[in-house]
Amino acid sequence: DAMVIQNPRYQVTQFGKPVTLSCSQTLNHNVMYWYQQKSSQAPKLLFHYYDKDFNNEADTPDNFQSRRPNTSFCFLDIRSPGLGDAAMYLCATSRDRQGVREQYFGPGTRLTVT
Amino acid sequence: AQTVTQSQPEMSVQEAETVTLSCTYDTSESDYYLFWYKQPPSRQMILVIRQEAYKQQNATENRFSVNFQKAAKSFSLKISDSQLGDAAMYFCAYRSANGNQFYFGTGTSLTVIP
């Protein structure tokens, strides 16, 4: 089945130690998103890629970076995680301007910062 | 930016009964998409139902239906014959027809009482 895959599902990192979360998709969608979700809150969009075009949200801290080397993969890099960055990180995909327009979500990566 | 408001942080329903979750949104656009997503505890966010703004007919998916009032900018979700598996956080979301960003409401936590 076509899907959005996130690895790892659980990640523990130390305060200040860089960490990378990965997302892959088999849907061939041209838009990929990264969200941060804290407990019982709505997902907060960090940035998204429309093909290779990177779109950063104005309030996304510089500590968060992203890479999309090809259509299928997208990475979230947290350069110096703080305790406040502990959250669920959701990757999602969608198509642009054609067909169905909803997002498809991955299962998320739960990040713990110690 | 568009805003999406879910005024009910928590709702409960007896099993087999019907419940309606509210959502309002603010936009100046005429063409857009609306969605309801379900996020069970510790599980993946999945699409429940979607509505294209240009369609007057309310969307229906089995036990789930919407009441889309475009002039009032209201998009409520009705769950009929509620089941224990319907217990989850429900998010209302908006997407412009010309953009890739999704705007989420703050969510409604639904409890189903046996």
Chai-1 contact restraints between the chains, C-beta under 6 A:
chainA,res_idxA,chainB,res_idxB,connection_type,confidence,min_distance_angstrom,max_distance_angstrom,comment,restraint_id
A,V31,B,N100,contact,1.0,0.0,6.0,A-B,restraint_1
A,A42,B,F104,contact,1.0,0.0,6.0,A-B,restraint_2
A,A42,B,T106,contact,1.0,0.0,6.0,A-B,restraint_3
A,A42,B,G107,contact,1.0,0.0,6.0,A-B,restraint_4
A,P43,B,F104,contact,1.0,0.0,6.0,A-B,restraint_5
A,Y50,B,N100,contact,1.0,0.0,6.0,A-B,restraint_6
A,D96,B,N100,contact,1.0,0.0,6.0,A-B,restraint_7
A,R101,B,Y33,contact,1.0,0.0,6.0,A-B,restraint_8
A,R101,B,R95,contact,1.0,0.0,6.0,A-B,restraint_9
A,E102,B,F35,contact,1.0,0.0,6.0,A-B,restraint_10
A,E102,B,L47,contact,1.0,0.0,6.0,A-B,restraint_11
A,E102,B,R50,contact,1.0,0.0,6.0,A-B,restraint_12
A,Q103,B,F102,contact,1.0,0.0,6.0,A-B,restraint_13
A,F105,B,Q44,contact,1.0,0.0,6.0,A-B,restraint_14
A,F105,B,M45,contact,1.0,0.0,6.0,A-B,restraint_15
A,P107,B,Q44,contact,1.0,0.0,6.0,A-B,restraint_16
